[in-house]
Amino acid sequence: MKYLLIIVFSTLLSSGAQASNIDSAYTELKPEENCSPFAGGNGEGEHWSDLVCSGYKGYPVLIYYSDARESLFYGFPPSGHLAPAWESFSGFNSAGPSIEWRIVKEGGREIPFATIHRWSVADADDPEKQIEVLVVEKVAQIGTWEGCSVGYVVATGKEDANEEARRIADARARDFECGTDQPTVIAGSVPMPGLTR
């Protein structure tokens, strides 16, 4: 029994130390100031653009814009492939100006492993209304190049939305397998807007 208590106590200490090893940093996303276009089309019947933006300490943010909808990618995309899989909402949407980066410290290095970004999405039942959603994303690292949505928290009408998003980021983002694992969805009184891929 004593041995079991020691194991449990050690596990709690190590998990607490791991949690305390995670910090947040914030960056501003202002396309007109810190982004540069690398592709686009404004011909008849089309309006789209692809932008690369400064993110956190050398980690870029890529914005893909088409038909009043956005898809974002955080970190380093596969070499020669600057258009990762489209992930967005079905309704008209836009990402907010502030990005929270969840960062783990390893051997004196700061590694951003997840982002939490607030989006505004047009309500399907009333396009004049906006639904706020916190999108949790895995940050693509050099060598693995894997980034995607890990979770969604409907923030409209939910006071603890930021805490929920951080819990998803810290628990799932580092080991999340894009294309295989399913994102976590947390909604409350307001339903989750539809997604498009």
Secondary structure, 3 states (H helix, E strand, C coil): CHHHHHHHHHHHHHHHHHHHCEEEEEEECCHHHHEEEEEEECCCCCCEEEEEEEEECCEEEEEEEECCEEEEEEECCCCCCCCCCCCEECCCEEEEEEEEEEEEEECCEEEEEEEEEEEEEECCCCCCCEEEEEEEEECECCCCCCCEEEEEEECCCCCCHHHHHHHHHHHHCCCCCCCCCCCEEECCCCCCCCEEC
